[in-house]
Protein backbone atom coordinates (compact mmCIF):
# COMPACT_ATOMS: atom_id res chain seq x y z
CA UNK A 1 0.00 0.00 0.00
CA UNK A 2 2.96 2.30 0.56
CA UNK A 3 3.64 2.48 -3.20
CA UNK A 4 -0.03 3.25 -3.91
CA UNK A 5 -0.08 5.98 -1.25
CA UNK A 6 3.08 7.50 -2.72
CA UNK A 7 1.45 7.50 -6.17
CA UNK A 8 -1.64 9.18 -4.66
CA UNK A 9 0.53 11.90 -3.10
CA UNK A 10 2.16 12.43 -6.50
CA UNK A 11 -1.29 12.78 -8.11
CA UNK A 12 -2.19 15.47 -5.57
CA UNK A 13 1.01 17.37 -6.33
CA UNK A 14 -0.04 17.38 -10.00
CA UNK A 15 -3.51 18.72 -9.17
CA UNK A 16 -5.22 15.35 -9.65
CA UNK A 17 -7.51 13.70 -7.13
CA UNK A 18 -5.06 11.75 -4.93
CA UNK A 19 -5.63 8.12 -5.83
CA UNK A 20 -2.82 5.68 -6.49
CA UNK A 21 -2.74 2.03 -7.53
CA UNK A 22 -0.19 -0.72 -7.94
CA UNK A 23 -0.37 -4.19 -9.46
CA UNK A 24 1.73 -6.80 -7.71
CA UNK A 25 2.67 -10.29 -8.87
CA UNK A 26 4.63 -12.66 -6.63
CA UNK A 27 5.48 -9.79 -4.28
CA UNK A 28 6.93 -7.63 -7.07
CA UNK A 29 5.40 -4.35 -8.27
CA UNK A 30 4.56 -4.86 -11.96
CA UNK A 31 2.92 -1.46 -12.46
CA UNK A 32 2.16 1.67 -10.47
CA UNK A 33 -0.04 4.59 -11.45
CA UNK A 34 -1.64 7.76 -10.15
CA UNK A 35 -4.92 9.36 -11.16
CA UNK A 36 -4.43 11.39 -14.35
CA UNK A 37 -7.79 12.28 -15.99
CA UNK A 38 -7.00 15.99 -16.16
CA UNK A 39 -3.37 15.65 -17.21
CA UNK A 40 -4.21 13.08 -19.91
CA UNK A 41 -7.58 14.67 -20.78
CA UNK A 42 -9.05 11.19 -20.44
CA UNK A 43 -11.99 10.51 -18.11
CA UNK A 44 -10.98 6.83 -17.92
CA UNK A 45 -7.46 7.62 -16.64
CA UNK A 46 -8.18 6.48 -13.09
CA UNK A 47 -5.19 5.07 -11.21
CA UNK A 48 -6.62 1.54 -11.33
CA UNK A 49 -7.21 1.66 -15.08
CA UNK A 50 -3.71 2.96 -15.78
CA UNK A 51 -2.08 0.38 -13.48
CA UNK A 52 -4.06 -2.50 -15.01
CA UNK A 53 -3.18 -1.35 -18.55
CA UNK A 54 0.51 -1.02 -17.67
CA UNK A 55 0.58 -4.45 -15.97
CA UNK A 56 -1.08 -6.12 -18.95
CA UNK A 57 1.50 -4.52 -21.26
CA UNK A 58 4.40 -5.48 -19.00
CA UNK A 59 3.24 -9.09 -18.79
CA UNK A 60 2.12 -9.29 -22.42
CA UNK A 61 -1.36 -10.60 -21.66
CA UNK A 62 -4.87 -9.42 -20.91
CA UNK A 63 -5.54 -11.67 -17.93
CA UNK A 64 -3.92 -10.81 -14.62
CA UNK A 65 -5.27 -13.74 -12.63
CA UNK A 66 -2.04 -14.14 -10.66
CA UNK A 67 -1.87 -10.44 -9.72
CA UNK A 68 -3.13 -8.31 -6.84
CA UNK A 69 -4.32 -4.72 -7.12
CA UNK A 70 -3.64 -2.27 -4.29
CA UNK A 71 -5.52 1.04 -4.51
CA UNK A 72 -5.93 3.89 -2.06
CA UNK A 73 -9.67 4.43 -2.64
CA UNK A 74 -12.61 2.09 -3.11
CA UNK A 75 -12.89 1.54 -6.89
CA UNK A 76 -15.74 3.04 -8.92
CA UNK A 77 -17.98 0.93 -11.17
CA UNK A 78 -15.73 1.48 -14.22
CA UNK A 79 -12.65 0.32 -12.36
CA UNK A 80 -14.48 -2.60 -10.74
CA UNK A 81 -15.48 -3.73 -14.23
CA UNK A 82 -11.87 -3.55 -15.40
CA UNK A 83 -10.76 -5.50 -12.32
CA UNK A 84 -13.25 -8.25 -13.16
CA UNK A 85 -12.30 -8.32 -16.87
CA UNK A 86 -8.60 -8.49 -15.98
CA UNK A 87 -9.33 -11.33 -13.56
CA UNK A 88 -7.37 -9.67 -10.75
CA UNK A 89 -6.97 -12.25 -7.95
CA UNK A 90 -7.11 -9.95 -4.94
CA UNK A 91 -8.20 -6.34 -4.44
CA UNK A 92 -6.80 -4.37 -1.50
CA UNK A 93 -8.10 -0.85 -0.97
CA UNK A 94 -7.80 1.91 1.58
CA UNK A 95 -10.49 4.54 2.05
CA UNK A 96 -14.15 3.74 1.44
CA UNK A 97 -15.98 5.93 -1.09
CA UNK A 98 -19.66 6.26 -0.14
CA UNK A 99 -20.36 8.61 -3.08
CA UNK A 100 -18.53 6.96 -5.97
CA UNK A 101 -17.40 3.55 -4.78
CA UNK A 102 -18.86 0.40 -6.28
CA UNK A 103 -17.41 -2.36 -4.11
CA UNK A 104 -19.03 -1.88 -0.68
CA UNK A 105 -21.12 1.12 -1.76
CA UNK A 106 -23.30 2.02 -4.74
CA UNK A 107 -23.56 -0.72 -7.32
CA UNK A 108 -21.66 -3.29 -5.22
CA UNK A 109 -20.36 -4.54 -8.52
CA UNK A 110 -18.83 -7.82 -7.39
CA UNK A 111 -22.09 -9.00 -5.77
CA UNK A 112 -24.06 -8.74 -9.02
CA UNK A 113 -24.90 -12.09 -10.58
CA UNK A 114 -23.82 -10.72 -13.96
CA UNK A 115 -20.28 -10.26 -12.63
CA UNK A 116 -18.25 -13.19 -13.97
CA UNK A 117 -15.16 -12.75 -11.79
CA UNK A 118 -14.95 -11.74 -8.15
CA UNK A 119 -11.57 -11.00 -6.63
CA UNK A 120 -10.90 -11.57 -2.96
CA UNK A 121 -11.47 -8.17 -1.35
CA UNK A 122 -9.60 -6.61 1.57
CA UNK A 123 -10.80 -3.13 2.57
CA UNK A 124 -9.50 -0.50 4.96
CA UNK A 125 -5.76 -0.99 4.43
CA UNK A 126 -4.07 2.39 4.78
CA UNK A 127 -7.48 4.03 4.99
CA UNK A 128 -6.39 6.69 7.48
CA UNK A 129 -3.57 8.04 5.31
CA UNK A 130 -5.57 7.67 2.10
CA UNK A 131 -8.50 9.52 3.66
CA UNK A 132 -6.23 12.31 4.91
CA UNK A 133 -4.77 12.79 1.42
CA UNK A 134 -8.27 13.10 -0.02
CA UNK A 135 -9.59 15.41 2.73
CA UNK A 136 -6.55 17.68 2.51
CA UNK A 137 -6.77 17.82 -1.28
CA UNK A 138 -10.44 18.82 -1.33
CA UNK A 139 -10.15 21.18 1.66
CA UNK A 140 -7.48 23.16 -0.21
CA UNK A 141 -9.90 23.59 -3.15
CA UNK A 142 -12.93 24.77 -1.19
LINFEN-V984564 format. One record per residue. N is the residue number from 0. RES is the residue in three letters. PSI is psi in whole degrees, -180 to 180 (none if undefined). D_LAST is the distance of its C-alpha to the last C-alpha in Angstrom with 2 decimals. Layout:
n=N res=RES psi=PSI d_last=D_LAST
n=N res=RES psi=PSI d_last=D_LAST
This chain:
n=0 res=UNK psi=-26 d_last=27.97
n=1 res=UNK psi=-44 d_last=27.58
n=2 res=UNK psi=-38 d_last=27.85
n=3 res=UNK psi=-41 d_last=25.24
n=4 res=UNK psi=-38 d_last=22.76
n=5 res=UNK psi=-41 d_last=23.60
n=6 res=UNK psi=-38 d_last=23.02
n=7 res=UNK psi=-43 d_last=19.56
n=8 res=UNK psi=-38 d_last=18.72
n=9 res=UNK psi=-42 d_last=20.20
n=10 res=UNK psi=-45 d_last=18.09
n=11 res=UNK psi=-40 d_last=14.87
n=12 res=UNK psi=-20 d_last=16.60
n=13 res=UNK psi=3 d_last=17.28
n=14 res=UNK psi=11 d_last=13.74
n=15 res=UNK psi=155 d_last=14.83
n=16 res=UNK psi=128 d_last=13.69
n=17 res=UNK psi=87 d_last=15.67
n=18 res=UNK psi=134 d_last=18.76
n=19 res=UNK psi=155 d_last=22.24
n=20 res=UNK psi=148 d_last=25.71
n=21 res=UNK psi=147 d_last=29.29
n=22 res=UNK psi=130 d_last=32.63
n=23 res=UNK psi=138 d_last=35.41
n=24 res=UNK psi=125 d_last=39.13
n=25 res=UNK psi=41 d_last=41.70
n=26 res=UNK psi=4 d_last=39.28
n=27 res=UNK psi=134 d_last=38.46
n=28 res=UNK psi=118 d_last=35.13
n=29 res=UNK psi=-37 d_last=36.05
n=30 res=UNK psi=146 d_last=32.66
n=31 res=UNK psi=145 d_last=29.11
n=32 res=UNK psi=157 d_last=26.05
n=33 res=UNK psi=154 d_last=22.30
n=34 res=UNK psi=139 d_last=20.03
n=35 res=UNK psi=30 d_last=20.61
n=36 res=UNK psi=-40 d_last=20.04
n=37 res=UNK psi=-46 d_last=18.34
n=38 res=UNK psi=-41 d_last=20.77
n=39 res=UNK psi=-5 d_last=23.73
n=40 res=UNK psi=50 d_last=22.69
n=41 res=UNK psi=109 d_last=23.88
n=42 res=UNK psi=-15 d_last=22.15
n=43 res=UNK psi=3 d_last=24.61
n=44 res=UNK psi=49 d_last=23.73
n=45 res=UNK psi=155 d_last=22.33
n=46 res=UNK psi=-43 d_last=23.42
n=47 res=UNK psi=-46 d_last=26.12
n=48 res=UNK psi=-45 d_last=27.57
n=49 res=UNK psi=-40 d_last=27.82
n=50 res=UNK psi=-42 d_last=29.39
n=51 res=UNK psi=-45 d_last=31.83
n=52 res=UNK psi=-45 d_last=32.85
n=53 res=UNK psi=-40 d_last=33.43
n=54 res=UNK psi=-42 d_last=35.42
n=55 res=UNK psi=-41 d_last=37.55
n=56 res=UNK psi=-45 d_last=38.33
n=57 res=UNK psi=-38 d_last=39.15
n=58 res=UNK psi=-12 d_last=41.45
n=59 res=UNK psi=34 d_last=42.87
n=60 res=UNK psi=160 d_last=42.47
n=61 res=UNK psi=-12 d_last=40.29
n=62 res=UNK psi=129 d_last=40.78
n=63 res=UNK psi=43 d_last=39.08
n=64 res=UNK psi=-17 d_last=40.90
n=65 res=UNK psi=21 d_last=41.50
n=66 res=UNK psi=155 d_last=37.88
n=67 res=UNK psi=147 d_last=34.96
n=68 res=UNK psi=127 d_last=31.29
n=69 res=UNK psi=125 d_last=28.75
n=70 res=UNK psi=146 d_last=25.08
n=71 res=UNK psi=-17 d_last=22.04
n=72 res=UNK psi=144 d_last=20.65
n=73 res=UNK psi=125 d_last=22.76
n=74 res=UNK psi=148 d_last=23.93
n=75 res=UNK psi=178 d_last=23.24
n=76 res=UNK psi=-40 d_last=26.34
n=77 res=UNK psi=-48 d_last=26.84
n=78 res=UNK psi=-37 d_last=26.88
n=79 res=UNK psi=-40 d_last=29.03
n=80 res=UNK psi=-42 d_last=31.45
n=81 res=UNK psi=-38 d_last=31.70
n=82 res=UNK psi=-45 d_last=32.33
n=83 res=UNK psi=-46 d_last=35.12
n=84 res=UNK psi=-34 d_last=36.62
n=85 res=UNK psi=-12 d_last=36.66
n=86 res=UNK psi=38 d_last=38.34
n=87 res=UNK psi=134 d_last=36.17
n=88 res=UNK psi=-49 d_last=38.10
n=89 res=UNK psi=139 d_last=35.40
n=90 res=UNK psi=123 d_last=31.64
n=91 res=UNK psi=128 d_last=29.78
n=92 res=UNK psi=157 d_last=26.07
n=93 res=UNK psi=-97 d_last=23.59
n=94 res=UNK psi=140 d_last=20.63
n=95 res=UNK psi=157 d_last=21.23
n=96 res=UNK psi=86 d_last=19.09
n=97 res=UNK psi=-28 d_last=19.72
n=98 res=UNK psi=-43 d_last=17.89
n=99 res=UNK psi=-5 d_last=19.27
n=100 res=UNK psi=155 d_last=21.98
n=101 res=UNK psi=19 d_last=25.60
n=102 res=UNK psi=-63 d_last=27.65
n=103 res=UNK psi=-7 d_last=27.34
n=104 res=UNK psi=174 d_last=25.03
n=105 res=UNK psi=-125 d_last=25.25
n=106 res=UNK psi=-19 d_last=28.30
n=107 res=UNK psi=57 d_last=29.66
n=108 res=UNK psi=-47 d_last=31.11
n=109 res=UNK psi=-8 d_last=33.70
n=110 res=UNK psi=-8 d_last=35.29
n=111 res=UNK psi=139 d_last=36.17
n=112 res=UNK psi=-17 d_last=39.88
n=113 res=UNK psi=-5 d_last=39.26
n=114 res=UNK psi=121 d_last=37.58
n=115 res=UNK psi=-12 d_last=40.41
n=116 res=UNK psi=132 d_last=39.06
n=117 res=UNK psi=115 d_last=37.22
n=118 res=UNK psi=161 d_last=36.20
n=119 res=UNK psi=141 d_last=36.44
n=120 res=UNK psi=131 d_last=32.97
n=121 res=UNK psi=111 d_last=31.67
n=122 res=UNK psi=159 d_last=28.23
n=123 res=UNK psi=8 d_last=26.23
n=124 res=UNK psi=117 d_last=27.33
n=125 res=UNK psi=19 d_last=24.80
n=126 res=UNK psi=-33 d_last=22.31
n=127 res=UNK psi=-51 d_last=21.09
n=128 res=UNK psi=-40 d_last=20.24
n=129 res=UNK psi=-43 d_last=18.91
n=130 res=UNK psi=-40 d_last=16.61
n=131 res=UNK psi=-42 d_last=15.40
n=132 res=UNK psi=-45 d_last=14.73
n=133 res=UNK psi=-47 d_last=12.62
n=134 res=UNK psi=-45 d_last=10.69
n=135 res=UNK psi=-42 d_last=10.23
n=136 res=UNK psi=-50 d_last=9.28
n=137 res=UNK psi=-31 d_last=6.45
n=138 res=UNK psi=-37 d_last=5.35
n=139 res=UNK psi=-18 d_last=5.76
n=140 res=UNK psi=-2 d_last=3.80
n=141 res=UNK psi=none d_last=0.00
